[in-house]
Amino acid sequence: MIKNTQTSFGLISKALHWSMALLLTILFIMGLYMTGLDYYDPLYHSLPWWHKSIGLLVIILLLIRVTWRLSNQQPEALKTHKQWEQSLAHFIQQLFYLLIFLIVLSGYFIATAKGKGIEFFNLLEIPAITTEIKEETADLIGNSHEIMAILFALFVVLHAMAALKHHFIDKDKTLIRMMTK
């Protein structure tokens, strides 16, 4: 089943969900690790390259995901879901999309702060849209990038806890329909 149905998510929705979950987890761990590197560390230059390329891949997947979501039916809420749970889930999902967009956008401005473009997996270069950003502004953007990433990670933990609550306490199919056929 490629497309979503009234009762389940299709293969494309599941693939986008789990591939983005994996990439965002990698980016978060990589970002935390990179902040502790010094100039002489062998990963000082290679990790940021990977971080930027994967970040650009995430924004591409986000655009595909939002387009897919808008052009495809969404499964109905399960009868076990309370109205407040549905509203909160919808709000958190919109917040996820917004935070991902803002985190990638701030990452773009950090990476292009000196007016130099970003390489995307050696395939092409995404040009800088500014010639140079003042150091104080770049620092502010960098701090915002980090705070939004931590906030995003906290919401992911909340999301995972809610899925586990539905699975183990409510014993409904919320988690199952995002994992199986």
QUIDA-V348967 format. One line per field, one symbol per residue. psi: psi as a letter, one per 20 degrees, with the letter a starting at -180 (. if undefined). A space follows every 10 residues. Layout:
# QUIDA-V348967
psi->???
This chain:
# QUIDA-V348967
psi->ogrqahiqqr ggggggghhh ggghgggggg ggghijqrhi phihhhghgg ggghghhghg hggggggggh jqqqqqqqhi pqghgggggg ghghhggggg ghggghhghg hjhjjqrppn kjgrpoqqiq hqpqggghgg ggggggghgg gghghggggg hgghghghgh lajgggiihr .
